[in-house]
Amino acid sequence: FLRIEPTEHAQLSCSMHPYYDFGERTAVMADSLAGISVRTAATQLGDLLEDAVRLRLRADVPVAISLSGGLDSSTVAALAAEHRSDHLRGFTFGEPACEGSEGPLVCEFSRMTGIDVTYVWPDTDDIIQSFDQTVAAQVGPFISGSMMAQYLVFQAARKAGFKVLLGGQGGDEAFMGYHKFQVFHLRRLLAQKKYLQVLGFLLSLVPTVVAERSIWAETWSNRQRYLRQSGLGTALRLPDGNLEIGYNPQRPLYERQVADIALGSLPTLLRYEDCNSMGNSIESRLPFLDYRVMEMGVALPEALKLRRGRGKWIVREVMRGKLPENIRNPRFKRGFDVQQRRWIDEGLGNHIRTLLNGNHDVAAEYLAPGATIEQAFSNDRLNREPTAFAEATTLVWMARNWEGTTA
């Protein structure tokens, strides 16, 4: 806000002040919650989550749920179902008969809660079309096919007549749901020379690492992203940038959460969601982003978020008995399950190369000397290199902007 005050000689002084500082709020709360018990924390958080969902169900238009087989969106859906006398509708990217998708879990959840579910499961032509639609909606690069899947979910909800969609975004940031927080936690314990706690935490991770070995292998391959202090890690020739994504183990870990929420992970994910929802005339509402929930989640002691090899432990306690166990406490963490490798092999890779070849001069400017589009964005590299898909969407987006500028 702007404060204007009169001074001597009929002058005015103007100064800007933040009306709210998330970092300051969580720092104060972290001190007050340091000794909170599990029972008290679960009760308070449960009440906050329930109220956050209740408030976001208020609408004069139809409301539905963006539903996955994960903990966060299922938590929102289960709490919403308790407040609606009519049947809720859920929209999920998956197919009940496809074990590689979230469909089977959502189907089980639907039977438990009575929520009607629409399953979005596109064919190859739909996927290629959704790539172009997502590029247009995002007005910027996006990092994976998950953004295309999200676009298709919003599109299906809008076609069904819904204008408001509740989702589970924010739970990972508030309650340390990402694997990187387990790595950061270990680094902090090592920096504090708490070797017995290090050993105990490592032992608790063993079942999770075994069950999620493919995910942890990817985490290990990307370890340099979090060990170095800056850098984008791309094969494109882009201007130098400075992106701080590391962690100083001498500082409290909740400060790294604040950085994710205010500066890094969450603003990026919300940009994707905002553009996809607006591109389909949908209002997206996210109960986990209620400021009360976020403040408490970040301020809670680490032991209530990271326990027994899992993140979001206190949320799992809140939802005990309200969710199927393979959603509340699964053997492995599920992402937004998309079959990106199959999409690329069945036509999306060729479509991306066609778009880039159609704007060869723009794309070639940012490729390494001597590199061709066919080499840089072959199906093999798009499937193998974590950054290749994001590089491709970056160049497609730049080419679109170039066309708009020169038209």
PyMOL commands that set and color helices and strands:
alter all, ss='L'
color gray80, all
select helices_A, chain A and resi 8-10+22-32+38-56+71-83+103-113+124-138+146-159+171-174+179-191+195-211+213-221+223-227+253-262+265-278+287-289+291-299+302-304+313-318+325-328+340-357+360-364+373-376+379-384+388-406
alter helices_A, ss='H'
color red, helices_A
select strands_A, chain A and resi 2-6+12-16+63-66+89-93+116-120+164-166+283-285
alter strands_A, ss='S'
color yellow, strands_A
deselect
rebuild
show_as cartoon
